[in-house]
Amino acid sequence: MIVGVGIDMIKIEKMKKAIQKWKDGFLSRVFNKEEIENIYQGKMYYQRLGARFAAKEAVIKAISKEHPLALTDILILNKENGAPYCTFKKDIDVKIFLSITHIEDYAVACAVAEKKS
Ligand SMILES: CC(C)(COP(=O)(O)OP(=O)(O)OC[C@H]1O[C@@H](n2cnc3c(N)ncnc32)[C@H](O)[C@@H]1OP(=O)(O)O)[C@@H](O)C(=O)NCCC(=O)NCCS
């Protein structure tokens, strides 16, 4: 059963400024080690970070009523074919369907939450 939907949009410049100002402190408050390793330091680095930040916010919007979550409880990674997916660091009875997109200045993510049982 679908139990929630969430969407979020990030301005890349804002993400870039936060990372430049707070450096690893910002990254570790928002992202897990696996997520940072998944995003190479290269082309589209800030866009891909922004997209994952948006994805986490979208997931929180989709399920926060039932499951209070910190950003680092949520793990956004990519399948071999490039498609993003979401898992949790906590035991949560919800499957997330996720889609993300990014252009130069913005990143957007949409999450649909389905209760597993
Ligand atoms: C996957 C695809 C849809 C991505 O679209 P895009 O406009 O290049 O890029 P977007 O910014 O909208 O989306 C990028 C995100 O799509 C997601 N994505 C990548 N592969 C995906 C897939 N197989 N399924 C779902 N999502 C996918 C990723 O999360 C990616 O972001 P990330 O690399 O930061 O994780 C596109 O590359 C594609 O394969 N299109 C098929 C049609 C085609 O081949 N066109 C080119 C010939 S004209």
The ligand as a Tripos MOL2 file, in Angstrom:
@<TRIPOS>MOLECULE
LIG
   48    50     1     0     0
SMALL
NO_CHARGES

@<TRIPOS>ATOM
      1 C1         18.8430    7.6510  -17.3520 C.3       1 LIG1
      2 C2         18.4730    8.9330  -18.0710 C.3       1 LIG1
      3 C3         16.9640    8.9730  -18.2050 C.3       1 LIG1
      4 C4         18.9890   10.1270  -17.2540 C.3       1 LIG1
      5 O1         18.4450   11.3270  -17.7580 O.3       1 LIG1
      6 P1         19.2940   12.6620  -17.9080 P.3       1 LIG1
      7 O2         18.3940   13.7040  -18.4670 O.co2     1 LIG1
      8 O3         20.5640   12.3350  -18.6210 O.co2     1 LIG1
      9 O4         19.7660   13.0940  -16.4620 O.3       1 LIG1
     10 P2         18.9100   13.5850  -15.1950 P.3       1 LIG1
     11 O5         19.6510   14.6600  -14.5010 O.co2     1 LIG1
     12 O6         17.4870   13.8670  -15.5230 O.co2     1 LIG1
     13 O7         18.9250   12.3040  -14.2820 O.3       1 LIG1
     14 C5         20.1240   11.8490  -13.7630 C.3       1 LIG1
     15 C6         19.7490   10.8350  -12.7390 C.3       1 LIG1
     16 O8         18.9630    9.8020  -13.3230 O.3       1 LIG1
     17 C7         19.0950    8.6590  -12.5180 C.3       1 LIG1
     18 N1         19.2440    7.4890  -13.3750 N.ar      1 LIG1
     19 C8         20.3290    7.0900  -14.0470 C.ar      1 LIG1
     20 N2         20.0770    5.9360  -14.6770 N.ar      1 LIG1
     21 C9         18.8100    5.6020  -14.3940 C.ar      1 LIG1
     22 C10        17.9660    4.5080  -14.7350 C.ar      1 LIG1
     23 N3         18.3880    3.5120  -15.4900 N.pl3     1 LIG1
     24 N4         16.6910    4.4770  -14.2470 N.ar      1 LIG1
     25 C11        16.2570    5.4670  -13.4420 C.ar      1 LIG1
     26 N5         17.0040    6.5420  -13.0840 N.ar      1 LIG1
     27 C12        18.2560    6.6010  -13.5580 C.ar      1 LIG1
     28 C13        20.3190    8.8430  -11.6470 C.3       1 LIG1
     29 O9         19.9180    9.0150  -10.3120 O.3       1 LIG1
     30 C14        20.9490   10.1300  -12.1940 C.3       1 LIG1
     31 O10        21.5440   10.9600  -11.2500 O.3       1 LIG1
     32 P3         22.8950   10.5140  -10.5130 P.3       1 LIG1
     33 O11        23.8420   10.0920  -11.5860 O.co2     1 LIG1
     34 O12        23.3290   11.7330   -9.7740 O.co2     1 LIG1
     35 O13        22.5040    9.3900   -9.6080 O.co2     1 LIG1
     36 C15        19.1080    9.0040  -19.4820 C.3       1 LIG1
     37 O14        20.4920    9.0240  -19.3700 O.3       1 LIG1
     38 C16        18.6920    7.8580  -20.3950 C.2       1 LIG1
     39 O15        19.2510    6.7860  -20.3720 O.2       1 LIG1
     40 N6         17.7090    8.1380  -21.2190 N.am      1 LIG1
     41 C17        17.2250    7.1130  -22.1370 C.3       1 LIG1
     42 C18        17.0360    7.6950  -23.4960 C.3       1 LIG1
     43 C19        18.3420    7.8550  -24.1690 C.2       1 LIG1
     44 O16        19.1360    6.9390  -24.2380 O.2       1 LIG1
     45 N7         18.5770    9.0430  -24.6440 N.am      1 LIG1
     46 C20        19.8350    9.4040  -25.2620 C.3       1 LIG1
     47 C21        19.7970    9.1690  -26.7360 C.3       1 LIG1
     48 S1         18.9700   10.4290  -27.6080 S.3       1 LIG1
@<TRIPOS>BOND
     1     1     2 1
     2     2     3 1
     3     2     4 1
     4     2    36 1
     5     4     5 1
     6     5     6 1
     7     6     7 2
     8     6     8 1
     9     6     9 1
    10     9    10 1
    11    10    11 2
    12    10    12 1
    13    10    13 1
    14    13    14 1
    15    14    15 1
    16    15    16 1
    17    15    30 1
    18    16    17 1
    19    17    18 1
    20    17    28 1
    21    18    19 ar
    22    18    27 ar
    23    19    20 ar
    24    20    21 ar
    25    21    22 ar
    26    21    27 ar
    27    22    23 1
    28    22    24 ar
    29    24    25 ar
    30    25    26 ar
    31    26    27 ar
    32    28    29 1
    33    28    30 1
    34    30    31 1
    35    31    32 1
    36    32    33 2
    37    32    34 1
    38    32    35 1
    39    36    37 1
    40    36    38 1
    41    38    39 2
    42    38    40 1
    43    40    41 1
    44    41    42 1
    45    42    43 1
    46    43    44 2
    47    43    45 1
    48    45    46 1
    49    46    47 1
    50    47    48 1
@<TRIPOS>SUBSTRUCTURE
     1 LIG1         1 GROUP 0 **** ****
